[in-house]
Amino acid sequence: MVIKMYLRLRDIREDNDLTQAEISKAVNITQRAYSYYERGEHIIPPEILCRLAEYYHTSVDYLLGRTDCIKPYPKK
């Protein structure tokens, strides 16, 4: 599951025709930090996972590979 998460991060970024620099700027981290996360070299902090999920309009569970449903959870 862990490897799936890193592949999913890269795939969702590429599916949206975005660069690592664009994503890192959108979630307010350095491109280098994002690159480490995408390659699985550093653990992604929950705060960053939440920002990425919001940016992509999906759920953290989707990014983590816990579900294949890309739609975000409904807000209460």
PyMOL Python script that loads the backbone (N, CA, C, O; Angstrom):
from pymol import cmd

cmd.read_pdbstr("""\
ATOM      1  N   MET A   1       0.830  -1.193   0.000  1.00  0.00           N
ATOM      2  CA  MET A   1       0.000   0.000   0.000  1.00  0.00           C
ATOM      3  C   MET A   1       0.873   1.255   0.000  1.00  0.00           C
ATOM      4  O   MET A   1       0.524   2.253  -0.632  1.00  0.00           O
ATOM      5  N   VAL A   2       1.990   1.211   0.695  1.00  0.00           N
ATOM      6  CA  VAL A   2       2.850   2.387   0.783  1.00  0.00           C
ATOM      7  C   VAL A   2       3.366   2.771  -0.601  1.00  0.00           C
ATOM      8  O   VAL A   2       3.343   3.943  -0.976  1.00  0.00           O
ATOM      9  N   ILE A   3       3.828   1.779  -1.353  1.00  0.00           N
ATOM     10  CA  ILE A   3       4.344   2.067  -2.694  1.00  0.00           C
ATOM     11  C   ILE A   3       3.241   2.621  -3.577  1.00  0.00           C
ATOM     12  O   ILE A   3       3.488   3.508  -4.393  1.00  0.00           O
ATOM     13  N   LYS A   4       2.036   2.111  -3.425  1.00  0.00           N
ATOM     14  CA  LYS A   4       0.897   2.584  -4.214  1.00  0.00           C
ATOM     15  C   LYS A   4       0.671   4.081  -3.988  1.00  0.00           C
ATOM     16  O   LYS A   4       0.322   4.812  -4.914  1.00  0.00           O
ATOM     17  N   MET A   5       0.876   4.528  -2.743  1.00  0.00           N
ATOM     18  CA  MET A   5       0.671   5.941  -2.423  1.00  0.00           C
ATOM     19  C   MET A   5       1.611   6.820  -3.240  1.00  0.00           C
ATOM     20  O   MET A   5       1.187   7.833  -3.795  1.00  0.00           O
ATOM     21  N   TYR A   6       2.875   6.441  -3.318  1.00  0.00           N
ATOM     22  CA  TYR A   6       3.834   7.274  -4.035  1.00  0.00           C
ATOM     23  C   TYR A   6       3.574   7.253  -5.535  1.00  0.00           C
ATOM     24  O   TYR A   6       3.709   8.276  -6.206  1.00  0.00           O
ATOM     25  N   LEU A   7       3.202   6.097  -6.057  1.00  0.00           N
ATOM     26  CA  LEU A   7       2.838   6.014  -7.467  1.00  0.00           C
ATOM     27  C   LEU A   7       1.599   6.848  -7.758  1.00  0.00           C
ATOM     28  O   LEU A   7       1.508   7.505  -8.795  1.00  0.00           O
ATOM     29  N   ARG A   8       0.651   6.814  -6.836  1.00  0.00           N
ATOM     30  CA  ARG A   8      -0.584   7.575  -7.025  1.00  0.00           C
ATOM     31  C   ARG A   8      -0.293   9.072  -7.036  1.00  0.00           C
ATOM     32  O   ARG A   8      -0.877   9.805  -7.834  1.00  0.00           O
ATOM     33  N   LEU A   9       0.592   9.534  -6.170  1.00  0.00           N
ATOM     34  CA  LEU A   9       0.946  10.953  -6.158  1.00  0.00           C
ATOM     35  C   LEU A   9       1.521  11.390  -7.499  1.00  0.00           C
ATOM     36  O   LEU A   9       1.155  12.438  -8.031  1.00  0.00           O
ATOM     37  N   ARG A  10       2.419  10.581  -8.036  1.00  0.00           N
ATOM     38  CA  ARG A  10       2.997  10.906  -9.333  1.00  0.00           C
ATOM     39  C   ARG A  10       1.945  10.836 -10.436  1.00  0.00           C
ATOM     40  O   ARG A  10       1.867  11.715 -11.294  1.00  0.00           O
ATOM     41  N   ASP A  11       1.143   9.781 -10.398  1.00  0.00           N
ATOM     42  CA  ASP A  11       0.133   9.598 -11.448  1.00  0.00           C
ATOM     43  C   ASP A  11      -0.901  10.716 -11.459  1.00  0.00           C
ATOM     44  O   ASP A  11      -1.252  11.216 -12.527  1.00  0.00           O
ATOM     45  N   ILE A  12      -1.389  11.113 -10.302  1.00  0.00           N
ATOM     46  CA  ILE A  12      -2.407  12.166 -10.263  1.00  0.00           C
ATOM     47  C   ILE A  12      -1.812  13.502 -10.719  1.00  0.00           C
ATOM     48  O   ILE A  12      -2.492  14.303 -11.361  1.00  0.00           O
ATOM     49  N   ARG A  13      -0.554  13.734 -10.386  1.00  0.00           N
ATOM     50  CA  ARG A  13       0.101  14.955 -10.845  1.00  0.00           C
ATOM     51  C   ARG A  13       0.252  14.937 -12.361  1.00  0.00           C
ATOM     52  O   ARG A  13      -0.062  15.917 -13.036  1.00  0.00           O
ATOM     53  N   GLU A  14       0.735  13.816 -12.893  1.00  0.00           N
ATOM     54  CA  GLU A  14       0.918  13.716 -14.337  1.00  0.00           C
ATOM     55  C   GLU A  14      -0.413  13.726 -15.090  1.00  0.00           C
ATOM     56  O   GLU A  14      -0.503  14.295 -16.177  1.00  0.00           O
ATOM     57  N   ASP A  15      -1.439  13.103 -14.521  1.00  0.00           N
ATOM     58  CA  ASP A  15      -2.768  13.108 -15.144  1.00  0.00           C
ATOM     59  C   ASP A  15      -3.322  14.524 -15.285  1.00  0.00           C
ATOM     60  O   ASP A  15      -4.119  14.807 -16.179  1.00  0.00           O
ATOM     61  N   ASN A  16      -2.887  15.401 -14.390  1.00  0.00           N
ATOM     62  CA  ASN A  16      -3.327  16.794 -14.420  1.00  0.00           C
ATOM     63  C   ASN A  16      -2.328  17.696 -15.147  1.00  0.00           C
ATOM     64  O   ASN A  16      -2.440  18.922 -15.107  1.00  0.00           O
ATOM     65  N   ASP A  17      -1.352  17.075 -15.810  1.00  0.00           N
ATOM     66  CA  ASP A  17      -0.330  17.803 -16.571  1.00  0.00           C
ATOM     67  C   ASP A  17       0.353  18.888 -15.743  1.00  0.00           C
ATOM     68  O   ASP A  17       0.511  20.026 -16.185  1.00  0.00           O
ATOM     69  N   LEU A  18       0.753  18.506 -14.534  1.00  0.00           N
ATOM     70  CA  LEU A  18       1.407  19.445 -13.622  1.00  0.00           C
ATOM     71  C   LEU A  18       2.837  19.010 -13.349  1.00  0.00           C
ATOM     72  O   LEU A  18       3.168  17.827 -13.431  1.00  0.00           O
ATOM     73  N   THR A  19       3.676  19.976 -13.024  1.00  0.00           N
ATOM     74  CA  THR A  19       5.052  19.684 -12.636  1.00  0.00           C
ATOM     75  C   THR A  19       5.147  19.598 -11.116  1.00  0.00           C
ATOM     76  O   THR A  19       4.250  20.039 -10.398  1.00  0.00           O
ATOM     77  N   GLN A  20       6.228  19.033 -10.649  1.00  0.00           N
ATOM     78  CA  GLN A  20       6.453  19.006  -9.203  1.00  0.00           C
ATOM     79  C   GLN A  20       6.539  20.423  -8.655  1.00  0.00           C
ATOM     80  O   GLN A  20       6.072  20.690  -7.547  1.00  0.00           O
ATOM     81  N   ALA A  21       7.125  21.320  -9.412  1.00  0.00           N
ATOM     82  CA  ALA A  21       7.246  22.714  -8.966  1.00  0.00           C
ATOM     83  C   ALA A  21       5.873  23.353  -8.800  1.00  0.00           C
ATOM     84  O   ALA A  21       5.650  24.097  -7.845  1.00  0.00           O
ATOM     85  N   GLU A  22       4.959  23.076  -9.710  1.00  0.00           N
ATOM     86  CA  GLU A  22       3.613  23.653  -9.612  1.00  0.00           C
ATOM     87  C   GLU A  22       2.872  23.123  -8.384  1.00  0.00           C
ATOM     88  O   GLU A  22       2.220  23.886  -7.672  1.00  0.00           O
ATOM     89  N   ILE A  23       2.973  21.832  -8.142  1.00  0.00           N
ATOM     90  CA  ILE A  23       2.302  21.244  -6.983  1.00  0.00           C
ATOM     91  C   ILE A  23       2.921  21.762  -5.690  1.00  0.00           C
ATOM     92  O   ILE A  23       2.206  22.127  -4.757  1.00  0.00           O
ATOM     93  N   SER A  24       4.236  21.794  -5.635  1.00  0.00           N
ATOM     94  CA  SER A  24       4.891  22.246  -4.406  1.00  0.00           C
ATOM     95  C   SER A  24       4.514  23.685  -4.085  1.00  0.00           C
ATOM     96  O   SER A  24       4.324  24.034  -2.920  1.00  0.00           O
ATOM     97  N   LYS A  25       4.408  24.510  -5.099  1.00  0.00           N
ATOM     98  CA  LYS A  25       3.991  25.898  -4.877  1.00  0.00           C
ATOM     99  C   LYS A  25       2.549  25.952  -4.381  1.00  0.00           C
ATOM    100  O   LYS A  25       2.229  26.745  -3.495  1.00  0.00           O
ATOM    101  N   ALA A  26       1.689  25.127  -4.934  1.00  0.00           N
ATOM    102  CA  ALA A  26       0.274  25.125  -4.555  1.00  0.00           C
ATOM    103  C   ALA A  26       0.060  24.693  -3.107  1.00  0.00           C
ATOM    104  O   ALA A  26      -0.862  25.173  -2.448  1.00  0.00           O
ATOM    105  N   VAL A  27       0.904  23.793  -2.608  1.00  0.00           N
ATOM    106  CA  VAL A  27       0.741  23.323  -1.227  1.00  0.00           C
ATOM    107  C   VAL A  27       1.775  23.920  -0.274  1.00  0.00           C
ATOM    108  O   VAL A  27       1.888  23.508   0.880  1.00  0.00           O
ATOM    109  N   ASN A  28       2.530  24.904  -0.783  1.00  0.00           N
ATOM    110  CA  ASN A  28       3.449  25.695   0.032  1.00  0.00           C
ATOM    111  C   ASN A  28       4.585  24.875   0.652  1.00  0.00           C
ATOM    112  O   ASN A  28       4.848  24.955   1.852  1.00  0.00           O
ATOM    113  N   ILE A  29       5.251  24.082  -0.203  1.00  0.00           N
ATOM    114  CA  ILE A  29       6.458  23.370   0.206  1.00  0.00           C
ATOM    115  C   ILE A  29       7.483  23.543  -0.915  1.00  0.00           C
ATOM    116  O   ILE A  29       7.155  24.045  -1.990  1.00  0.00           O
ATOM    117  N   THR A  30       8.710  23.130  -0.664  1.00  0.00           N
ATOM    118  CA  THR A  30       9.718  23.235  -1.716  1.00  0.00           C
ATOM    119  C   THR A  30       9.535  22.103  -2.722  1.00  0.00           C
ATOM    120  O   THR A  30       8.948  21.064  -2.420  1.00  0.00           O
ATOM    121  N   GLN A  31      10.048  22.331  -3.911  1.00  0.00           N
ATOM    122  CA  GLN A  31       9.976  21.296  -4.950  1.00  0.00           C
ATOM    123  C   GLN A  31      10.777  20.081  -4.510  1.00  0.00           C
ATOM    124  O   GLN A  31      10.379  18.945  -4.769  1.00  0.00           O
ATOM    125  N   ARG A  32      11.885  20.310  -3.857  1.00  0.00           N
ATOM    126  CA  ARG A  32      12.718  19.209  -3.375  1.00  0.00           C
ATOM    127  C   ARG A  32      11.958  18.345  -2.370  1.00  0.00           C
ATOM    128  O   ARG A  32      12.011  17.116  -2.434  1.00  0.00           O
ATOM    129  N   ALA A  33      11.252  18.990  -1.446  1.00  0.00           N
ATOM    130  CA  ALA A  33      10.466  18.236  -0.461  1.00  0.00           C
ATOM    131  C   ALA A  33       9.402  17.401  -1.156  1.00  0.00           C
ATOM    132  O   ALA A  33       9.206  16.231  -0.828  1.00  0.00           O
ATOM    133  N   TYR A  34       8.708  18.014  -2.127  1.00  0.00           N
ATOM    134  CA  TYR A  34       7.677  17.270  -2.851  1.00  0.00           C
ATOM    135  C   TYR A  34       8.292  16.084  -3.591  1.00  0.00           C
ATOM    136  O   TYR A  34       7.719  14.995  -3.613  1.00  0.00           O
ATOM    137  N   SER A  35       9.447  16.297  -4.191  1.00  0.00           N
ATOM    138  CA  SER A  35      10.123  15.220  -4.906  1.00  0.00           C
ATOM    139  C   SER A  35      10.441  14.063  -3.961  1.00  0.00           C
ATOM    140  O   SER A  35      10.264  12.901  -4.326  1.00  0.00           O
ATOM    141  N   TYR A  36      10.904  14.366  -2.760  1.00  0.00           N
ATOM    142  CA  TYR A  36      11.177  13.323  -1.769  1.00  0.00           C
ATOM    143  C   TYR A  36       9.903  12.551  -1.439  1.00  0.00           C
ATOM    144  O   TYR A  36       9.929  11.324  -1.338  1.00  0.00           O
ATOM    145  N   TYR A  37       8.792  13.262  -1.271  1.00  0.00           N
ATOM    146  CA  TYR A  37       7.521  12.606  -0.954  1.00  0.00           C
ATOM    147  C   TYR A  37       7.090  11.700  -2.096  1.00  0.00           C
ATOM    148  O   TYR A  37       6.680  10.561  -1.873  1.00  0.00           O
ATOM    149  N   GLU A  38       7.183  12.201  -3.308  1.00  0.00           N
ATOM    150  CA  GLU A  38       6.721  11.438  -4.475  1.00  0.00           C
ATOM    151  C   GLU A  38       7.578  10.192  -4.700  1.00  0.00           C
ATOM    152  O   GLU A  38       7.074   9.179  -5.185  1.00  0.00           O
ATOM    153  N   ARG A  39       8.835  10.251  -4.362  1.00  0.00           N
ATOM    154  CA  ARG A  39       9.731   9.095  -4.525  1.00  0.00           C
ATOM    155  C   ARG A  39       9.724   8.176  -3.309  1.00  0.00           C
ATOM    156  O   ARG A  39      10.358   7.121  -3.328  1.00  0.00           O
ATOM    157  N   GLY A  40       9.019   8.562  -2.262  1.00  0.00           N
ATOM    158  CA  GLY A  40       8.942   7.729  -1.070  1.00  0.00           C
ATOM    159  C   GLY A  40      10.156   7.817  -0.177  1.00  0.00           C
ATOM    160  O   GLY A  40      10.389   6.930   0.644  1.00  0.00           O
ATOM    161  N   GLU A  41      10.935   8.877  -0.324  1.00  0.00           N
ATOM    162  CA  GLU A  41      12.147   9.030   0.488  1.00  0.00           C
ATOM    163  C   GLU A  41      11.875   9.702   1.829  1.00  0.00           C
ATOM    164  O   GLU A  41      12.677   9.581   2.755  1.00  0.00           O
ATOM    165  N   HIS A  42      10.767  10.398   1.939  1.00  0.00           N
ATOM    166  CA  HIS A  42      10.349  11.006   3.208  1.00  0.00           C
ATOM    167  C   HIS A  42       8.881  10.698   3.431  1.00  0.00           C
ATOM    168  O   HIS A  42       8.115  10.555   2.478  1.00  0.00           O
ATOM    169  N   ILE A  43       8.500  10.598   4.674  1.00  0.00           N
ATOM    170  CA  ILE A  43       7.096  10.386   5.031  1.00  0.00           C
ATOM    171  C   ILE A  43       6.357  11.713   4.848  1.00  0.00           C
ATOM    172  O   ILE A  43       6.843  12.771   5.248  1.00  0.00           O
ATOM    173  N   ILE A  44       5.191  11.634   4.246  1.00  0.00           N
ATOM    174  CA  ILE A  44       4.403  12.841   3.999  1.00  0.00           C
ATOM    175  C   ILE A  44       3.633  13.194   5.269  1.00  0.00           C
ATOM    176  O   ILE A  44       2.853  12.379   5.761  1.00  0.00           O
ATOM    177  N   PRO A  45       3.840  14.396   5.806  1.00  0.00           N
ATOM    178  CA  PRO A  45       3.098  14.806   7.001  1.00  0.00           C
ATOM    179  C   PRO A  45       1.598  14.887   6.705  1.00  0.00           C
ATOM    180  O   PRO A  45       1.207  15.231   5.590  1.00  0.00           O
ATOM    181  N   PRO A  46       0.761  14.573   7.690  1.00  0.00           N
ATOM    182  CA  PRO A  46      -0.689  14.621   7.489  1.00  0.00           C
ATOM    183  C   PRO A  46      -1.170  15.969   6.950  1.00  0.00           C
ATOM    184  O   PRO A  46      -2.081  16.013   6.123  1.00  0.00           O
ATOM    185  N   GLU A  47      -0.576  17.049   7.401  1.00  0.00           N
ATOM    186  CA  GLU A  47      -0.971  18.383   6.941  1.00  0.00           C
ATOM    187  C   GLU A  47      -0.776  18.524   5.424  1.00  0.00           C
ATOM    188  O   GLU A  47      -1.619  19.103   4.739  1.00  0.00           O
ATOM    189  N   ILE A  48       0.321  17.999   4.914  1.00  0.00           N
ATOM    190  CA  ILE A  48       0.609  18.073   3.484  1.00  0.00           C
ATOM    191  C   ILE A  48      -0.341  17.163   2.712  1.00  0.00           C
ATOM    192  O   ILE A  48      -0.821  17.535   1.642  1.00  0.00           O
ATOM    193  N   LEU A  49      -0.617  15.971   3.248  1.00  0.00           N
ATOM    194  CA  LEU A  49      -1.583  15.082   2.605  1.00  0.00           C
ATOM    195  C   LEU A  49      -2.943  15.762   2.483  1.00  0.00           C
ATOM    196  O   LEU A  49      -3.603  15.651   1.450  1.00  0.00           O
ATOM    197  N   CYS A  50      -3.355  16.452   3.515  1.00  0.00           N
ATOM    198  CA  CYS A  50      -4.640  17.163   3.482  1.00  0.00           C
ATOM    199  C   CYS A  50      -4.628  18.262   2.429  1.00  0.00           C
ATOM    200  O   CYS A  50      -5.605  18.432   1.699  1.00  0.00           O
ATOM    201  N   ARG A  51      -3.538  19.002   2.345  1.00  0.00           N
ATOM    202  CA  ARG A  51      -3.434  20.057   1.326  1.00  0.00           C
ATOM    203  C   ARG A  51      -3.484  19.466  -0.079  1.00  0.00           C
ATOM    204  O   ARG A  51      -4.142  20.015  -0.963  1.00  0.00           O
ATOM    205  N   LEU A  52      -2.793  18.352  -0.284  1.00  0.00           N
ATOM    206  CA  LEU A  52      -2.791  17.710  -1.598  1.00  0.00           C
ATOM    207  C   LEU A  52      -4.193  17.208  -1.953  1.00  0.00           C
ATOM    208  O   LEU A  52      -4.646  17.374  -3.085  1.00  0.00           O
ATOM    209  N   ALA A  53      -4.864  16.607  -1.000  1.00  0.00           N
ATOM    210  CA  ALA A  53      -6.224  16.120  -1.248  1.00  0.00           C
ATOM    211  C   ALA A  53      -7.156  17.278  -1.603  1.00  0.00           C
ATOM    212  O   ALA A  53      -7.969  17.161  -2.520  1.00  0.00           O
ATOM    213  N   GLU A  54      -7.043  18.377  -0.895  1.00  0.00           N
ATOM    214  CA  GLU A  54      -7.865  19.555  -1.206  1.00  0.00           C
ATOM    215  C   GLU A  54      -7.531  20.091  -2.592  1.00  0.00           C
ATOM    216  O   GLU A  54      -8.428  20.445  -3.356  1.00  0.00           O
ATOM    217  N   TYR A  55      -6.253  20.151  -2.914  1.00  0.00           N
ATOM    218  CA  TYR A  55      -5.830  20.672  -4.207  1.00  0.00           C
ATOM    219  C   TYR A  55      -6.392  19.828  -5.348  1.00  0.00           C
ATOM    220  O   TYR A  55      -6.871  20.367  -6.346  1.00  0.00           O
ATOM    221  N   TYR A  56      -6.333  18.522  -5.201  1.00  0.00           N
ATOM    222  CA  TYR A  56      -6.803  17.624  -6.246  1.00  0.00           C
ATOM    223  C   TYR A  56      -8.296  17.309  -6.157  1.00  0.00           C
ATOM    224  O   TYR A  56      -8.825  16.579  -6.994  1.00  0.00           O
ATOM    225  N   HIS A  57      -8.973  17.853  -5.152  1.00  0.00           N
ATOM    226  CA  HIS A  57     -10.408  17.603  -4.948  1.00  0.00           C
ATOM    227  C   HIS A  57     -10.675  16.107  -4.812  1.00  0.00           C
ATOM    228  O   HIS A  57     -11.532  15.546  -5.495  1.00  0.00           O
ATOM    229  N   THR A  58      -9.926  15.480  -3.919  1.00  0.00           N
ATOM    230  CA  THR A  58     -10.074  14.054  -3.652  1.00  0.00           C
ATOM    231  C   THR A  58      -9.945  13.834  -2.149  1.00  0.00           C
ATOM    232  O   THR A  58      -9.930  14.794  -1.378  1.00  0.00           O
ATOM    233  N   SER A  59      -9.853  12.591  -1.735  1.00  0.00           N
ATOM    234  CA  SER A  59      -9.701  12.290  -0.311  1.00  0.00           C
ATOM    235  C   SER A  59      -8.270  11.861  -0.008  1.00  0.00           C
ATOM    236  O   SER A  59      -7.533  11.431  -0.896  1.00  0.00           O
ATOM    237  N   VAL A  60      -7.900  11.984   1.234  1.00  0.00           N
ATOM    238  CA  VAL A  60      -6.593  11.504   1.677  1.00  0.00           C
ATOM    239  C   VAL A  60      -6.527   9.996   1.470  1.00  0.00           C
ATOM    240  O   VAL A  60      -5.479   9.466   1.098  1.00  0.00           O
ATOM    241  N   ASP A  61      -7.628   9.306   1.707  1.00  0.00           N
ATOM    242  CA  ASP A  61      -7.657   7.855   1.497  1.00  0.00           C
ATOM    243  C   ASP A  61      -7.323   7.489   0.053  1.00  0.00           C
ATOM    244  O   ASP A  61      -6.648   6.489  -0.190  1.00  0.00           O
ATOM    245  N   TYR A  62      -7.785   8.284  -0.900  1.00  0.00           N
ATOM    246  CA  TYR A  62      -7.449   8.021  -2.297  1.00  0.00           C
ATOM    247  C   TYR A  62      -5.941   8.195  -2.511  1.00  0.00           C
ATOM    248  O   TYR A  62      -5.304   7.358  -3.150  1.00  0.00           O
ATOM    249  N   LEU A  63      -5.381   9.268  -1.983  1.00  0.00           N
ATOM    250  CA  LEU A  63      -3.943   9.504  -2.133  1.00  0.00           C
ATOM    251  C   LEU A  63      -3.124   8.406  -1.463  1.00  0.00           C
ATOM    252  O   LEU A  63      -2.053   8.042  -1.949  1.00  0.00           O
ATOM    253  N   LEU A  64      -3.622   7.882  -0.354  1.00  0.00           N
ATOM    254  CA  LEU A  64      -2.911   6.827   0.363  1.00  0.00           C
ATOM    255  C   LEU A  64      -3.086   5.456  -0.280  1.00  0.00           C
ATOM    256  O   LEU A  64      -2.412   4.500   0.103  1.00  0.00           O
ATOM    257  N   GLY A  65      -3.983   5.355  -1.254  1.00  0.00           N
ATOM    258  CA  GLY A  65      -4.224   4.069  -1.902  1.00  0.00           C
ATOM    259  C   GLY A  65      -5.181   3.176  -1.149  1.00  0.00           C
ATOM    260  O   GLY A  65      -5.260   1.977  -1.419  1.00  0.00           O
ATOM    261  N   ARG A  66      -5.914   3.752  -0.199  1.00  0.00           N
ATOM    262  CA  ARG A  66      -6.874   2.968   0.587  1.00  0.00           C
ATOM    263  C   ARG A  66      -8.195   2.780  -0.136  1.00  0.00           C
ATOM    264  O   ARG A  66      -8.986   1.911   0.230  1.00  0.00           O
ATOM    265  N   THR A  67      -8.441   3.588  -1.159  1.00  0.00           N
ATOM    266  CA  THR A  67      -9.636   3.467  -1.980  1.00  0.00           C
ATOM    267  C   THR A  67      -9.265   3.847  -3.407  1.00  0.00           C
ATOM    268  O   THR A  67      -8.306   4.582  -3.643  1.00  0.00           O
ATOM    269  N   ASP A  68     -10.033   3.340  -4.338  1.00  0.00           N
ATOM    270  CA  ASP A  68      -9.826   3.713  -5.731  1.00  0.00           C
ATOM    271  C   ASP A  68     -10.867   4.725  -6.187  1.00  0.00           C
ATOM    272  O   ASP A  68     -10.904   5.102  -7.358  1.00  0.00           O
ATOM    273  N   CYS A  69     -11.712   5.163  -5.262  1.00  0.00           N
ATOM    274  CA  CYS A  69     -12.729   6.178  -5.557  1.00  0.00           C
ATOM    275  C   CYS A  69     -12.077   7.554  -5.460  1.00  0.00           C
ATOM    276  O   CYS A  69     -11.678   7.985  -4.378  1.00  0.00           O
ATOM    277  N   ILE A  70     -11.972   8.239  -6.595  1.00  0.00           N
ATOM    278  CA  ILE A  70     -11.281   9.525  -6.612  1.00  0.00           C
ATOM    279  C   ILE A  70     -12.127  10.663  -6.063  1.00  0.00           C
ATOM    280  O   ILE A  70     -11.592  11.703  -5.679  1.00  0.00           O
ATOM    281  N   LYS A  71     -13.445  10.476  -6.023  1.00  0.00           N
ATOM    282  CA  LYS A  71     -14.324  11.537  -5.527  1.00  0.00           C
ATOM    283  C   LYS A  71     -14.070  11.773  -4.037  1.00  0.00           C
ATOM    284  O   LYS A  71     -13.863  10.827  -3.276  1.00  0.00           O
ATOM    285  N   PRO A  72     -14.087  13.035  -3.634  1.00  0.00           N
ATOM    286  CA  PRO A  72     -13.878  13.319  -2.205  1.00  0.00           C
ATOM    287  C   PRO A  72     -15.097  12.919  -1.394  1.00  0.00           C
ATOM    288  O   PRO A  72     -16.190  12.743  -1.931  1.00  0.00           O
ATOM    289  N   TYR A  73     -14.893  12.780  -0.107  1.00  0.00           N
ATOM    290  CA  TYR A  73     -16.012  12.492   0.784  1.00  0.00           C
ATOM    291  C   TYR A  73     -16.925  13.717   0.836  1.00  0.00           C
ATOM    292  O   TYR A  73     -16.451  14.850   0.757  1.00  0.00           O
ATOM    293  N   PRO A  74     -18.223  13.490   0.967  1.00  0.00           N
ATOM    294  CA  PRO A  74     -19.131  14.650   1.056  1.00  0.00           C
ATOM    295  C   PRO A  74     -18.891  15.409   2.359  1.00  0.00           C
ATOM    296  O   PRO A  74     -18.619  14.825   3.407  1.00  0.00           O
ATOM    297  N   LYS A  75     -19.003  16.726   2.250  1.00  0.00           N
ATOM    298  CA  LYS A  75     -18.842  17.555   3.457  1.00  0.00           C
ATOM    299  C   LYS A  75     -20.113  17.523   4.269  1.00  0.00           C
ATOM    300  O   LYS A  75     -21.214  17.449   3.722  1.00  0.00           O
ATOM    301  N   LYS A  76     -19.955  17.579   5.585  1.00  0.00           N
ATOM    302  CA  LYS A  76     -21.122  17.566   6.476  1.00  0.00           C
ATOM    303  C   LYS A  76     -21.738  18.919   6.561  1.00  0.00           C
ATOM    304  O   LYS A  76     -22.731  19.101   7.265  1.00  0.00           O
TER     305      LYS A  76
END
""", "prot")
cmd.dss("prot")
cmd.show_as("cartoon", "prot")
cmd.util.cbc("prot")
cmd.orient("prot")
